[in-house]
């Protein structure tokens, strides 16, 4: 839009404003940046922008004198989107107004009576926009809606189970302590909560670093623990004499699960906050949790109303629905975690990225690594051949003689070394692993460089698996084997040096956070170099 000011030649305070614009420029409306995909349930959550920008040549605005008594009406090339509605600026000759271009502001009872179908469509669009703004942040990752869908499934059935478990515990108190004072039941409840909170503190302190390095695995494993705790609470009416013991065990498991949920919640929310709107994402998550839990409460209340006339059936109801609801709950958690794409680098994620780079020649995105990431609570480390471990030398594990040459050739400028280590189970290649030991002062680039070289060494060993299998089983330390090992380490280091800069640039371009690598307490062990 071009704005020119024409001033009269006389000295009076009189000016003419000429407003001109190019119709081609008006048609170029920039759509606000958002990566939120539309809900598949209804298209009403999408705002329609199908208004006309067809301007005839004769309708081009001529210079407008705002001092004229009857100025011309005209549209302005400004569109405002607010609260699910789309409006355009319009000059009616006297003042600036906002005119709806999607019909949402034009909705009225008169329009509804004239055109029922159109009225329902407008009402659905307005309600859909209101629901979306209430539940969902403005700017989040494209995987957020799938995560919320599975979160709904998880929270509803988990909340229903918790209601049934609480009823069972109240029933157990009434059975087991019918002749005791109310203060005794209250004391048992306080002891149960106190022991649970103490266990929560111990668990959090002992597993602090795992919340970063194994977030999904720890969160799913504690979710399984939480589901089992509900099952233990359901047993309290069956064994009322052991109420305190069963309730304490269940509460300890619940407190551990709660500690993990709180510790990992910020990292999960940060993965969706693509516009650094972490506070908004966290606030919407609380709204979702409250609403979804209330749906689960309503579901449990419905069961109680349906079976209120049959107390025996009502008492057996929790044991019938528990396995079904627990399975749905855990399935929802598992699928929801699959849609959490963490951009932070851990040893496992970095190793997965490097393996794909070596084998397929490209750097995967956080979404692709998330699909490959193992979140099974049955820890599955060490299944692959020659697993790579970051840490320090362990005296219990044997180091082949060919790896001793690597230690002897260490230099002051080296910030890591790589050697092979074996377990006490055997001497074959399946019983060996690769150790990456970092030096004090090693930075992020040194960790990536070391893991790159370690993956190249593993790839070279597996390409010539038979010969290395025979050398390791025979404990062969001949000159030829030592030369092959040194050659392999030197070639792998050259390849890692060439790939380092390119891999880091590609990872940064895909959204990976390369400033730091999250390592566990065992992986943070360092060695010091001593020059004799």
N, C-alpha and C positions, 0 to 999 in steps of 0.2 A: 504494500500500500504506500502510495506516495502522497505526502501532505505538503502543499505549497501555500504560502501566505502571500497574498497580494495586498499591498498597502497603497492607498490613494495618494495622489500627489499633493493634496492640500495638507495643511497643518492640523486639521481636526482629528480627534481620536476616532477614526473610522477605519475599519479593516474588513476585508473580504476574505473569507476562507474558502479555498477551492479544494474540494476533496475528490481525488481521482484514484482509481484503482485499476488493476489489470485483471480481467476475469480469469486469465490462466492461473494467476497466482492464487486466486480465491479457491480454486478447485483443489489446490494442494494442501489438504488437511493432514496434519501429522497425527497419527494415532499414538496415544500415550503408551509408553513402554510398559509392558507387563508380560510376565511369563506364566500367568495363571491360565490354565486350560479351562475351557467351558465345561460345566457339568454335563455328563452324559444323560442325566435323568430328564432334563428339560432344557429347551433352548431359550427359555424365558429369562435365564440369568445373563444372557448376552444382550447388550444394548444395541438397538438398531440404529445404524447411521445412514439409512437409505434415503436421505433427503436430496432434493435436486440442487444442482449447481449450474443448470443450463441458463446461460445468459445470452440473450440476443444482442446483436451488435448495436441495434438502435436503443437498447436499454442501458447502454453505458452512461454512467452518471456524468452530467455536465457540471461545471463549477457551481457549487451551491453557496448561496449567500445566506448565512444564518440569520441575517437581519431582516430577511424577507418576511412578509406577513404569512405567506402560505408556502413554506419550504416543502420540498419534495420528500416523500417517504422512500426509504431505501434500507436494504440489509447491509450489515457490516460483516466483514470476513472473520468473525470471532465466534467460536463455538465453545461453550462452557459445559463441562460435565460435572455434575454434583449430585450425590445421593441417588445414583442410578438413573438420573434424568439427563437429557441432552437438550440444551437451549442455545439459541443463537441471538446475538445482539441485533437489535432492530431500532432504527430511528423513525419515530412516527410523526416527525415534524415539530414536536415540542420537547420530547424527552427521550432518553435511552431506555429501551425495554428489553426484556428477555422473552423470547418466543420459543415455545417447545417445538422441536423438530422431529420428535419421535412419538408425539401424541400423548405422552404420559401426563402432562399438565392439563390436557384437554378432557381428561376423564371426569365424567359427572353422571349423576343418576339419569339425567335426560338423555345423554348419549347411550347409556346402558340400556334404557328402555327402547331406544330406537334401533339399536344394533346390538343384540345380545352377544353374538359371537365376537364382535370387535371389542365390546366392553369386557368380556371375560379375558380376552387376550391382553388387553391393557392392564386389567387388574392382576393377572398372573405375572406380567412383566414388572409391575410395581412391587408386588409381594416378593417375587424372586430376588429383585435387587435389594430389598430390605433384609431378607434372610441372608443373602450373601454378605452384605456389609456387616451384619451382626455376628456371623460365625467365622468369616474368613478375612484374613489380612488383605490389604490392597495389593501388595507386590510380594509374591512368594514364588518358589520354584514350581515348575510344571508338574512335579511329582507330588505336590502337597495334597491335592484333592484325593488321590488314591490313598495316601496315608490317612487322611481324615475318615475316609470310608471304612477302612479296616479298624481304625481307632473306635469308631462308632460300634462296630460289632464286638470289639473287645470290652469296651466300657459297659455296654448294656448287660451282657451276660455275666461279667464279673461283679457288677453292682447287684444283680439279682441273686447271685450266689452268696454275696456278703450279707444280704438281708436274711436269707434263709439260715445262714450259719449263726447270725446273731440271735434269731428266734430259737434256734436249737440250744444255744448256750443259756439263754434265759430259762428255757424249759428244764435244762439240766440243773440249774441252781434251785428251781422250785422243787425238783424231785430229790436231789441229794441233800438239801439243807432245809427241809420243810419244818424241822423241829428246832433249828438253830436260830440264833439271833440274826437280824439283818446286818449287824455290824460284822459278823463273821464272813458273810458273803462279800461285803464291801472290802474287807481286808484281803480276801483271796483275789479279788479283781485288781486291787492296787498292787499286790505282789506280782501278779501276771504282767501288768503294764510296766512295772519297774524293771523286772528281769528282761523284758523284751527290749526296752530302751538301752539298757546296759549292753546287751548283745549287739544292738545296732551300732553303738559307738565302737565296740571292739572290731566288728566286721569292717566298718568304714575305714578305720585306721590301718588295718592289715591289708586292705585291698584297694588303696587309694589310686595307685598308678594304673590298675587294670581298668578303671572307669574310662580312661583315655585310650589305652592300647587295644583293649578287647571289649569295646562298648556294647556292641550288639550281642556278642556271646554272653557277656555277664548279665545284660538286661534280660535276655530270654531265659537264661538259667534261673535267675531270681523270680521271673514270672512263673516258671514251673514250680518253684518253691512256694510261691504265694498260693498257687492253685492247690497244692498239697496241704497247705496250712488250713485252707477252708474245709478240706475233707476231714482233717483232724478235729476241727471245731464241730463238725456235724456228728462226730462220735461221742461228744460229751453227754447227750441224753442217754446213750446206751450204757456208758460207764460213768454214772454220776459221782461215784465215790472217788474217781480219779480226775475230777473236774479241774483242780488246780494244776495238776501235771499236764493234762492234755491242752488246757487253755494256755499255759505258759509256753509249751513247745510251739503251738500254733502262732502265738503272738511274737515269739522270737523270729520265726520264719517271716511273718508279716513285716516286722520292723526292718529286717535285712532287705526285703524286697523294696520297702519304702525308701530306705537309704540309697539303694541303687537307682530307683526312679528319680529321686531328687538330684542325685549327683550327675546323672546322664541327661537330664531334661534340657539343660541349657545348650549342650552340644547338639542335640536333636533339633531344637528350635533354631539354632544358628545355621544349620544346614539349609533351612528353608528361607531364611531372611536374606534374600539376594540384594535388597536395597538397604542393608544395615538396619532394618526395622525390627530388631530383636525384641524390643519391649512390646510392640504391637503383636508379634507372633506369639509371645508368651502369654499376653493377656487374652488373645483369642483362644489359646489352648485351654486356659482355665474356664472360659465360657463353655467351650465344647465339653470339657470334662463334667461340669456341673449339669449341663442339659442331658448329656448321654447317661449319666448316673441316675438322673431322675426318671429317664425312660426305663432303666433297669429296675428301679424302685417300683414303678408302676406295674411292670411285668410280674414282680414278686407279689405285689398286693393283689393282682388279678388272680394268681394261683390261690392265695389265701381266701379270697372271696368265693371262688368256685368250690373249694373243698371245706368251707367253714362248718358245714353240717356233719362232716365225717372226720372226727378227730384222729382216728386210726390212720386213715388215708393221708390226712394232713401231716402226721408225724413221719410217714414213710415217703412223702413227696420229695424231700431233699435228697434222699439216697437214689431216687429214680432220675431226677434231673441233673444231679451233680456230674456224672460222667459226660453227659451230652453238653451241658453248659461249659464245662471245663475244656472239652475238646474244641468247641467253637471259640472260646476265649483265647486259648493258646494259638489256634490257627489264625485268628485275627491279629494277635501280637506278632507272630512270625511273618505274615504277609505285610504288615505295617512296617516292620523293620527293613524289609526288602526295598521299600520305597524311601528309605532314609539314605540319601547319598552324601556321606561325609566327605568333605574335601581335605581334611587333615591327613597327614602322612604318618603311618605307623610302619613298623618293620614288615608286617604281613602285606599291607596294601602296596608298599614300595616294591616288595619282592614280586607281587603279582603284576605290577606295571612293568617291571624290568623283564620278567619272563615273556610277557606279550611282546615287548619291544624286540627281544632277541629272536623269538620264534616267528613273529608275524610282521615285524618292522614298523609298528605304529604304537603310539602312546594311547592307552584307553582313557575314556572319560570317567569321572566319578560314578556315573550311573552304571557303566559297564562293570567296573570293579565291584560295585555294590551287589550286582547280580551274582558275581563269582564268589563273593565273600561268604565264608562259612560261619553261620551263627548257631550251629548245633551246640547244645549245652554239653554234649559228650565230646570233650576236647579231642580234636582229631589231628593234633600236631604229630609230625613224624611219619605220616603215611607214605610220602613220596620218597624216592631214592635220594640219598645225600642231602638231607635237610640242612638248611643253613641256620646257624645259631649266632646271635650277637652276644658277646659276653667276654669272660676271661677264662683262662685255662683252669680246668678242674682236675685235681690230682687223681681222682678215681677213674677218669677216662684216659685211656691210652692214646698217645700221639705216635703215629707211624714215624719210622726213622727218616723217611723222605721229607717229612714236614719239619724236622729239626734243622735242615739246611735253610729253610725259610727264616727261622729264628736267628740263625747265625749271620745271615746276610742283612739283618735289619740295620737301617741307617738313621741318623739323627733327623733327617727331613721326612721320614716316613711317619704318618699319623695313624697307621693301622697295619696289621699283618693278617694273612690268611693261612690257615693250616688245616689239616685233616685231623679228626679225632674219632676214636672208636669206642664202642661200649664193651662191656665185659662179656657180652653174649656170644660173640664170634668175631671172625676176622674177614668176612666177606664184605663186598661193597654195600650190601644191605645193612650191615652193622656199622657203617661209617657215616660220618657227617662232616660238614664244613664249618669251621669256626672263624668268625670275623671278630677280631679283637681290636678295639679302638683305644687310641692313646689319649692321655689327658690333653685337653685343648683341641681335640678334633671337632671340626664344625660340621654343618649340614652337608656341604659339598663333599667332605671327606667320608661321611656315612654313605651318601649316594654312590660315590666313587668306589668305596669298598664293597658295597652290595652288588654293584655292577660287575666288578671283577670276580666276586665270588660266584655269581650266576654264570659268568662266562667260563669259569673253571669247572663248575658242575656240568655245563653243557659239553665241554671238551671231554670230561671223564666219561660221560654217558655215551658219547659218540664212539669211543673206543672202550666200551664197557668190558669186553671179554679180556683184553690184555691187562687192563687195570685190575680186574677181578682176580686174575691169576697172580699179579704182583702183590696185591694186598694179602691174599690168602697165604702166599709163600713167604710173606714178610721180606720180600726181595728189596735190598738196598744197594744193588749194584750200581756202578757208574752210569750205565745206560738208563736205568730207571730214574736215577737222580737227575740226569740231563733232561729226560722227558718232562719231569715235574717242573724243573726250572724253566724249561722252554714254554710249558703250558702257562705258568704264572706270568712270565714276561709278555707273552702274546695276549693274554687276557687283560693285563694291565694296559697295554697299548690300545686295545679295543675299547676298554672302559674310558681311557683318557679322550679318545676321539668322540665317543658318544655322550660324554658327560654334559657338555654345554648344550647340545641339541636336545637331549632328553629333558633337561631342566627348563629350557625355553618352551618346549611343547607342553610340559606339565603345567607351567604357569599360564600358558594360553588357554588351557582347558579348565582352569579354575582351581587347580590343586594349590594348596598352601605350602609353599616350599621354603618358608622362612625357618621352620623348625620341624624336626621329626620326633614324634612322641614315642618314647622307649619305656619299657617296664623297668622296675628297679634292678632286675638281673641284667637287663640289656644296657643299663647305664654304667656298668662296671668298666673301669679304665685301667690301663697299665702305664707305667712310667718308664722312660728310656734311660738307661744308665750306661754311659760310655766309659769303658775300662781303659 
